[in-house]
Amino acid sequence: MGPMLPIFLNIPKNSAKRQDLVLVPVYLTLLHTHIRNRHGALVTTAVTNMDLHDISRSARTYGVKSFFLVTPIVDQHELVERILGHWRTEQSKAYHPDRVEALSLIRMVKSFEEVKSIVRTNHGGAEPEVVLTDAKRFPNSISYAEYRNELLNPARSNRPVILVFGTGWGVSDSFYPEVHRILAPVYGPEGAEGYNHLSVRAAAAIILDRLFGK
């Protein structure tokens, strides 16, 4: 008798159980204002090209509705528009459609209030839940497993979520009045006492996967 061959069942690709998927509308925000520098002073940081590309690709992979970049600096808006303009050409769409699709999620705004206003408009006036990510642990930090379970709970309303990331040396406490929930830090194998200085691009990918990955 020959070797047994594996039996492949005809399982549809989209057959995942509904309760295993987070269906709450999620928006991602990268703050360049309300930011601390290494000395703790309040600053506005510069937008980087790598953040645009890598975070938008992660956002598209995990089903984020829009990726907002918040900066009040007009020159930074113009810079980003020039970068995105390159990816709106027919040549770019034909040559690299996946990248174009990801970058189309980017929205430039001058304040976090604009982010909330757009999200409210998209969801019939519903007030979004603002969830902050931070490299520091707070007494009221919630784990990724706990928050994912909350989002999966059928009893939870379809209230939209704004997932907020900082730049520089972290989000200033001047932003804290906007925040409803704070996620626990991302730690490596060395834990809280070890090396903990991920790029925001890496942190965003890890956090999105923990909350919305399969």
C-alpha beads as a LAMMPS data file, in Angstrom:
LAMMPS data file: protein, C-alpha beads

214 atoms
213 bonds

1 atom types
1 bond types

-500.0 500.0 xlo xhi
-500.0 500.0 ylo yhi
-500.0 500.0 zlo zhi

Masses

1 110.0

Atoms # bond

1 1 1 0.000 0.000 0.000
2 1 1 1.445 3.329 -1.020
3 1 1 1.896 6.343 1.244
4 1 1 -1.232 8.113 2.399
5 1 1 -1.854 11.338 0.543
6 1 1 -3.165 14.370 2.419
7 1 1 -6.849 15.172 1.928
8 1 1 -7.494 18.835 1.119
9 1 1 -10.960 19.985 2.066
10 1 1 -12.661 22.547 -0.136
11 1 1 -12.767 25.296 2.485
12 1 1 -13.601 28.805 1.220
13 1 1 -10.913 31.402 1.829
14 1 1 -13.347 33.673 3.676
15 1 1 -14.724 30.957 5.956
16 1 1 -13.200 32.384 9.171
17 1 1 -15.719 32.557 11.967
18 1 1 -17.155 36.020 12.387
19 1 1 -16.357 36.045 16.108
20 1 1 -12.638 35.633 15.310
21 1 1 -12.514 38.924 13.393
22 1 1 -12.517 42.451 14.794
23 1 1 -15.184 44.280 12.831
24 1 1 -15.052 47.605 14.696
25 1 1 -13.981 50.487 12.381
26 1 1 -10.395 51.449 13.233
27 1 1 -8.427 54.570 12.307
28 1 1 -4.717 55.113 12.867
29 1 1 -3.208 58.472 13.825
30 1 1 0.459 59.463 13.929
31 1 1 0.986 62.594 16.009
32 1 1 3.693 65.105 15.120
33 1 1 2.335 67.643 17.585
34 1 1 1.817 67.221 21.370
35 1 1 5.214 65.493 21.314
36 1 1 8.121 65.537 23.792
37 1 1 11.785 65.740 22.822
38 1 1 14.566 63.964 24.731
39 1 1 14.598 66.772 27.307
40 1 1 10.856 66.602 27.882
41 1 1 10.109 69.867 26.064
42 1 1 6.985 70.165 23.919
43 1 1 7.906 70.070 20.217
44 1 1 6.538 69.443 16.724
45 1 1 8.377 66.683 14.880
46 1 1 9.015 66.238 11.158
47 1 1 7.175 63.776 8.941
48 1 1 9.386 61.031 7.504
49 1 1 8.992 59.284 4.173
50 1 1 9.603 55.857 5.737
51 1 1 6.690 56.340 8.149
52 1 1 4.369 57.172 5.260
53 1 1 5.233 54.019 3.359
54 1 1 5.656 51.442 6.107
55 1 1 2.776 52.454 8.379
56 1 1 0.343 52.804 5.474
57 1 1 1.247 49.290 4.304
58 1 1 0.628 47.909 7.799
59 1 1 -2.606 49.886 8.030
60 1 1 -3.881 48.455 4.732
61 1 1 -2.868 44.908 5.715
62 1 1 -4.865 45.034 8.956
63 1 1 -7.967 46.769 7.604
64 1 1 -7.489 50.290 8.990
65 1 1 -9.970 52.766 7.471
66 1 1 -7.624 55.777 7.238
67 1 1 -4.133 56.737 8.381
68 1 1 -4.002 60.326 9.676
69 1 1 -0.806 62.351 10.025
70 1 1 -1.276 65.286 12.395
71 1 1 0.970 68.319 12.025
72 1 1 0.154 72.039 12.049
73 1 1 3.147 72.876 9.833
74 1 1 2.032 73.853 6.321
75 1 1 5.424 73.018 4.771
76 1 1 5.061 69.454 6.023
77 1 1 1.639 69.171 4.377
78 1 1 3.113 70.386 1.110
79 1 1 5.992 67.910 1.389
80 1 1 3.663 64.963 1.933
81 1 1 1.436 66.075 -0.949
82 1 1 4.477 66.104 -3.255
83 1 1 5.407 62.585 -2.146
84 1 1 1.870 61.271 -2.532
85 1 1 1.504 63.056 -5.867
86 1 1 4.174 60.771 -7.290
87 1 1 2.094 57.744 -6.291
88 1 1 -1.091 59.110 -7.866
89 1 1 0.289 59.011 -11.401
90 1 1 -0.954 56.421 -13.858
91 1 1 2.581 55.083 -14.190
92 1 1 2.838 54.433 -10.440
93 1 1 -0.610 52.848 -10.352
94 1 1 0.411 50.458 -13.106
95 1 1 3.913 49.725 -11.791
96 1 1 3.173 49.353 -8.049
97 1 1 -0.586 49.135 -7.427
98 1 1 -0.227 47.607 -3.952
99 1 1 1.861 50.542 -2.713
100 1 1 -0.539 53.023 -4.288
101 1 1 -3.467 51.326 -2.541
102 1 1 -1.746 51.545 0.851
103 1 1 -0.688 55.177 0.465
104 1 1 -4.235 56.138 -0.528
105 1 1 -5.190 55.673 3.149
106 1 1 -3.129 58.717 4.207
107 1 1 -4.953 61.865 5.329
108 1 1 -3.060 65.008 6.318
109 1 1 -4.676 67.128 9.051
110 1 1 -3.532 70.039 11.204
111 1 1 -5.044 68.985 14.521
112 1 1 -6.365 65.950 16.333
113 1 1 -9.760 67.653 16.502
114 1 1 -9.886 67.324 12.702
115 1 1 -9.296 63.586 13.024
116 1 1 -12.202 63.210 15.446
117 1 1 -14.450 65.377 13.294
118 1 1 -13.807 63.250 10.181
119 1 1 -14.394 60.017 12.086
120 1 1 -17.630 61.354 13.594
121 1 1 -18.838 62.354 10.128
122 1 1 -18.013 58.897 8.773
123 1 1 -20.023 57.200 11.525
124 1 1 -23.169 59.239 11.956
125 1 1 -21.856 61.447 14.730
126 1 1 -20.617 58.584 16.944
127 1 1 -17.916 59.718 19.370
128 1 1 -14.715 57.713 18.690
129 1 1 -12.807 55.856 21.386
130 1 1 -9.253 57.252 21.501
131 1 1 -6.653 54.582 22.320
132 1 1 -3.091 55.700 23.020
133 1 1 0.016 53.586 22.505
134 1 1 3.092 54.397 24.584
135 1 1 6.489 52.923 25.448
136 1 1 5.780 53.643 29.148
137 1 1 3.486 51.588 31.353
138 1 1 0.672 53.443 33.065
139 1 1 -1.328 52.211 36.087
140 1 1 -4.416 51.938 33.875
141 1 1 -2.704 50.346 30.849
142 1 1 -4.664 47.526 29.207
143 1 1 -3.081 44.486 27.582
144 1 1 -3.520 43.695 23.894
145 1 1 -5.366 40.463 24.673
146 1 1 -7.808 42.289 26.939
147 1 1 -8.510 45.038 24.447
148 1 1 -8.859 42.623 21.532
149 1 1 -11.393 40.644 23.572
150 1 1 -13.316 43.851 24.215
151 1 1 -13.420 44.592 20.494
152 1 1 -14.570 41.039 19.761
153 1 1 -17.372 41.175 22.318
154 1 1 -20.712 41.173 20.441
155 1 1 -22.183 43.317 23.221
156 1 1 -19.800 46.163 22.394
157 1 1 -21.238 48.883 20.216
158 1 1 -19.754 49.594 16.790
159 1 1 -18.101 52.700 18.230
160 1 1 -15.119 53.630 16.015
161 1 1 -11.594 53.431 17.421
162 1 1 -8.749 55.899 16.841
163 1 1 -5.416 54.222 17.556
164 1 1 -2.840 56.924 18.342
165 1 1 0.936 56.655 17.929
166 1 1 3.515 59.265 18.857
167 1 1 6.826 60.361 17.385
168 1 1 9.907 61.953 18.929
169 1 1 10.279 60.851 22.550
170 1 1 6.619 60.130 23.037
171 1 1 3.270 61.823 23.401
172 1 1 3.134 64.738 25.833
173 1 1 0.738 64.703 28.771
174 1 1 -0.909 67.720 27.104
175 1 1 -2.642 65.157 24.875
176 1 1 -3.882 62.915 27.713
177 1 1 -7.302 64.613 28.099
178 1 1 -8.170 63.227 24.636
179 1 1 -7.438 59.623 25.667
180 1 1 -9.973 56.992 26.737
181 1 1 -7.715 53.912 26.883
182 1 1 -3.939 53.314 27.025
183 1 1 -2.368 50.145 25.656
184 1 1 0.496 48.416 27.436
185 1 1 4.014 48.927 26.032
186 1 1 5.559 46.502 23.567
187 1 1 8.418 44.707 25.325
188 1 1 11.092 42.400 23.950
189 1 1 12.402 39.301 25.744
190 1 1 14.344 41.506 28.180
191 1 1 11.113 42.967 29.508
192 1 1 10.580 46.416 30.967
193 1 1 14.167 46.713 32.188
194 1 1 15.707 45.807 28.843
195 1 1 16.202 47.632 25.559
196 1 1 12.943 49.309 24.556
197 1 1 13.364 51.691 21.639
198 1 1 11.369 50.433 18.667
199 1 1 10.746 52.666 15.695
200 1 1 7.140 53.806 15.452
201 1 1 6.887 51.841 12.198
202 1 1 7.830 48.591 13.939
203 1 1 5.621 49.323 16.950
204 1 1 2.637 50.052 14.714
205 1 1 3.039 46.756 12.836
206 1 1 3.356 44.739 16.061
207 1 1 0.382 46.412 17.740
208 1 1 -1.870 46.114 14.696
209 1 1 -1.046 42.416 14.466
210 1 1 -1.730 41.803 18.165
211 1 1 -5.096 43.525 17.974
212 1 1 -6.322 42.591 14.493
213 1 1 -4.153 39.781 13.146
214 1 1 -5.121 36.137 12.647

Bonds

1 1 1 2
2 1 2 3
3 1 3 4
4 1 4 5
5 1 5 6
6 1 6 7
7 1 7 8
8 1 8 9
9 1 9 10
10 1 10 11
11 1 11 12
12 1 12 13
13 1 13 14
14 1 14 15
15 1 15 16
16 1 16 17
17 1 17 18
18 1 18 19
19 1 19 20
20 1 20 21
21 1 21 22
22 1 22 23
23 1 23 24
24 1 24 25
25 1 25 26
26 1 26 27
27 1 27 28
28 1 28 29
29 1 29 30
30 1 30 31
31 1 31 32
32 1 32 33
33 1 33 34
34 1 34 35
35 1 35 36
36 1 36 37
37 1 37 38
38 1 38 39
39 1 39 40
40 1 40 41
41 1 41 42
42 1 42 43
43 1 43 44
44 1 44 45
45 1 45 46
46 1 46 47
47 1 47 48
48 1 48 49
49 1 49 50
50 1 50 51
51 1 51 52
52 1 52 53
53 1 53 54
54 1 54 55
55 1 55 56
56 1 56 57
57 1 57 58
58 1 58 59
59 1 59 60
60 1 60 61
61 1 61 62
62 1 62 63
63 1 63 64
64 1 64 65
65 1 65 66
66 1 66 67
67 1 67 68
68 1 68 69
69 1 69 70
70 1 70 71
71 1 71 72
72 1 72 73
73 1 73 74
74 1 74 75
75 1 75 76
76 1 76 77
77 1 77 78
78 1 78 79
79 1 79 80
80 1 80 81
81 1 81 82
82 1 82 83
83 1 83 84
84 1 84 85
85 1 85 86
86 1 86 87
87 1 87 88
88 1 88 89
89 1 89 90
90 1 90 91
91 1 91 92
92 1 92 93
93 1 93 94
94 1 94 95
95 1 95 96
96 1 96 97
97 1 97 98
98 1 98 99
99 1 99 100
100 1 100 101
101 1 101 102
102 1 102 103
103 1 103 104
104 1 104 105
105 1 105 106
106 1 106 107
107 1 107 108
108 1 108 109
109 1 109 110
110 1 110 111
111 1 111 112
112 1 112 113
113 1 113 114
114 1 114 115
115 1 115 116
116 1 116 117
117 1 117 118
118 1 118 119
119 1 119 120
120 1 120 121
121 1 121 122
122 1 122 123
123 1 123 124
124 1 124 125
125 1 125 126
126 1 126 127
127 1 127 128
128 1 128 129
129 1 129 130
130 1 130 131
131 1 131 132
132 1 132 133
133 1 133 134
134 1 134 135
135 1 135 136
136 1 136 137
137 1 137 138
138 1 138 139
139 1 139 140
140 1 140 141
141 1 141 142
142 1 142 143
143 1 143 144
144 1 144 145
145 1 145 146
146 1 146 147
147 1 147 148
148 1 148 149
149 1 149 150
150 1 150 151
151 1 151 152
152 1 152 153
153 1 153 154
154 1 154 155
155 1 155 156
156 1 156 157
157 1 157 158
158 1 158 159
159 1 159 160
160 1 160 161
161 1 161 162
162 1 162 163
163 1 163 164
164 1 164 165
165 1 165 166
166 1 166 167
167 1 167 168
168 1 168 169
169 1 169 170
170 1 170 171
171 1 171 172
172 1 172 173
173 1 173 174
174 1 174 175
175 1 175 176
176 1 176 177
177 1 177 178
178 1 178 179
179 1 179 180
180 1 180 181
181 1 181 182
182 1 182 183
183 1 183 184
184 1 184 185
185 1 185 186
186 1 186 187
187 1 187 188
188 1 188 189
189 1 189 190
190 1 190 191
191 1 191 192
192 1 192 193
193 1 193 194
194 1 194 195
195 1 195 196
196 1 196 197
197 1 197 198
198 1 198 199
199 1 199 200
200 1 200 201
201 1 201 202
202 1 202 203
203 1 203 204
204 1 204 205
205 1 205 206
206 1 206 207
207 1 207 208
208 1 208 209
209 1 209 210
210 1 210 211
211 1 211 212
212 1 212 213
213 1 213 214
